[in-house]
Amino acid sequence: MTRAVDHFADRLRAAPQSRLQRSAAAEALGLARELARRAQRMEDPSGEPREMPDAGMFAAADQITVAAHDLSLVLKDEVELAEAVALVAEAQKRAGV
């Protein structure tokens, strides 16, 4: 998953501000929130997940990197890993970067 996330994050960092404003940053934030939610659910299934805050379009790459790292620490098997990688690929495609 690290490779896919790093690639997406690098593309976000290299994207022009206009692309980030159109949809890329929002898509990245949505992905970061989903990855964080999954990690929190795995760590504490009975707890209520906290939503990752919107730190601005220029922080989106860092947010997906942090959320993916947290999730990778709690993934239990290859199926969960494949699902997470698919989420990253889909979000990157929708972001257009």
C-alpha positions as a Markdown table, in Angstrom:
| # | Residue | x | y | z |
|---|---|---|---|---|
| 1 | Met | 0.0 | 0.0 | 0.0 |
| 2 | Thr | 2.9 | 2.3 | 0.7 |
| 3 | Arg | 3.9 | 2.5 | -2.9 |
| 4 | Ala | 0.4 | 3.4 | -4.1 |
| 5 | Val | -0.1 | 6.0 | -1.4 |
| 6 | Asp | 3.4 | 7.5 | -2.0 |
| 7 | His | 2.6 | 7.8 | -5.7 |
| 8 | Phe | -0.7 | 9.5 | -5.0 |
| 9 | Ala | 0.8 | 11.9 | -2.5 |
| 10 | Asp | 3.6 | 12.8 | -4.8 |
| 11 | Arg | 1.2 | 13.5 | -7.6 |
| 12 | Leu | -0.9 | 15.7 | -5.2 |
| 13 | Arg | 2.2 | 17.6 | -4.2 |
| 14 | Ala | 3.1 | 18.2 | -7.8 |
| 15 | Ala | -0.4 | 19.2 | -8.9 |
| 16 | Pro | -1.2 | 22.8 | -9.7 |
| 17 | Gln | -3.3 | 24.7 | -7.2 |
| 18 | Ser | -6.2 | 24.8 | -9.8 |
| 19 | Arg | -6.3 | 21.0 | -9.9 |
| 20 | Leu | -6.3 | 20.8 | -6.1 |
| 21 | Gln | -9.1 | 23.3 | -5.9 |
| 22 | Arg | -11.2 | 21.5 | -8.6 |
| 23 | Ser | -11.4 | 18.1 | -6.9 |
| 24 | Ala | -8.0 | 16.5 | -6.1 |
| 25 | Ala | -7.7 | 17.8 | -2.6 |
| 26 | Ala | -11.3 | 17.0 | -1.7 |
| 27 | Glu | -10.8 | 13.5 | -3.1 |
| 28 | Ala | -7.6 | 13.0 | -1.1 |
| 29 | Leu | -9.3 | 14.2 | 2.1 |
| 30 | Gly | -12.1 | 11.8 | 1.5 |
| 31 | Leu | -9.6 | 9.0 | 1.1 |
| 32 | Ala | -7.7 | 10.0 | 4.2 |
| 33 | Arg | -10.9 | 10.1 | 6.2 |
| 34 | Glu | -11.9 | 6.7 | 5.0 |
| 35 | Leu | -8.5 | 5.1 | 5.7 |
| 36 | Ala | -8.5 | 6.7 | 9.2 |
| 37 | Arg | -12.0 | 5.5 | 9.9 |
| 38 | Arg | -11.0 | 2.0 | 9.0 |
| 39 | Ala | -7.9 | 2.1 | 11.2 |
| 40 | Gln | -9.9 | 3.3 | 14.1 |
| 41 | Arg | -12.6 | 0.7 | 13.7 |
| 42 | Met | -10.0 | -2.0 | 13.6 |
| 43 | Glu | -8.2 | -0.7 | 16.7 |
| 44 | Asp | -11.4 | -0.1 | 18.7 |
| 45 | Pro | -14.5 | -1.7 | 17.1 |
| 46 | Ser | -16.8 | -0.4 | 19.9 |
| 47 | Gly | -15.6 | 3.2 | 19.7 |
| 48 | Glu | -16.9 | 6.0 | 17.6 |
| 49 | Pro | -14.3 | 7.0 | 15.0 |
| 50 | Arg | -13.2 | 10.6 | 15.0 |
| 51 | Glu | -13.2 | 12.4 | 11.7 |
| 52 | Met | -9.9 | 13.6 | 10.3 |
| 53 | Pro | -10.1 | 17.4 | 10.0 |
| 54 | Asp | -9.8 | 19.4 | 6.8 |
| 55 | Ala | -6.3 | 20.9 | 7.1 |
| 56 | Gly | -6.5 | 22.5 | 3.7 |
| 57 | Met | -5.7 | 21.5 | 0.2 |
| 58 | Phe | -2.0 | 21.7 | 0.6 |
| 59 | Ala | -2.0 | 19.2 | 3.5 |
| 60 | Ala | -4.0 | 16.6 | 1.6 |
| 61 | Ala | -1.0 | 14.6 | 0.5 |
| 62 | Asp | 0.3 | 14.4 | 4.1 |
| 63 | Gln | -3.1 | 13.4 | 5.4 |
| 64 | Ile | -3.4 | 10.4 | 3.1 |
| 65 | Thr | 0.2 | 9.4 | 4.0 |
| 66 | Val | -0.5 | 9.5 | 7.7 |
| 67 | Ala | -3.9 | 7.8 | 7.5 |
| 68 | Ala | -2.4 | 5.0 | 5.3 |
| 69 | His | 0.5 | 4.5 | 7.6 |
| 70 | Asp | -1.9 | 4.2 | 10.6 |
| 71 | Leu | -4.1 | 1.7 | 8.7 |
| 72 | Ser | -1.1 | -0.4 | 7.6 |
| 73 | Leu | -0.2 | -0.9 | 11.2 |
| 74 | Val | -3.5 | -2.6 | 12.0 |
| 75 | Leu | -4.3 | -4.5 | 8.8 |
| 76 | Lys | -4.9 | -8.2 | 9.5 |
| 77 | Asp | -4.5 | -9.9 | 6.2 |
| 78 | Glu | -3.9 | -9.6 | 2.4 |
| 79 | Val | -7.6 | -9.1 | 1.7 |
| 80 | Glu | -7.8 | -6.0 | 3.9 |
| 81 | Leu | -4.6 | -4.8 | 2.2 |
| 82 | Ala | -6.0 | -5.3 | -1.2 |
| 83 | Glu | -9.1 | -3.4 | -0.3 |
| 84 | Ala | -7.1 | -0.5 | 1.0 |
| 85 | Val | -4.9 | -0.4 | -2.2 |
| 86 | Ala | -8.0 | -0.4 | -4.3 |
| 87 | Leu | -9.4 | 2.5 | -2.4 |
| 88 | Val | -6.2 | 4.5 | -3.0 |
| 89 | Ala | -6.2 | 3.7 | -6.7 |
| 90 | Glu | -9.9 | 4.6 | -7.1 |
| 91 | Ala | -9.4 | 7.9 | -5.3 |
| 92 | Gln | -6.4 | 8.8 | -7.4 |
| 93 | Lys | -8.3 | 8.1 | -10.6 |
| 94 | Arg | -11.2 | 10.3 | -9.4 |
| 95 | Ala | -8.8 | 13.0 | -8.4 |
| 96 | Gly | -7.3 | 13.1 | -11.8 |
| 97 | Val | -3.7 | 13.3 | -10.7 |
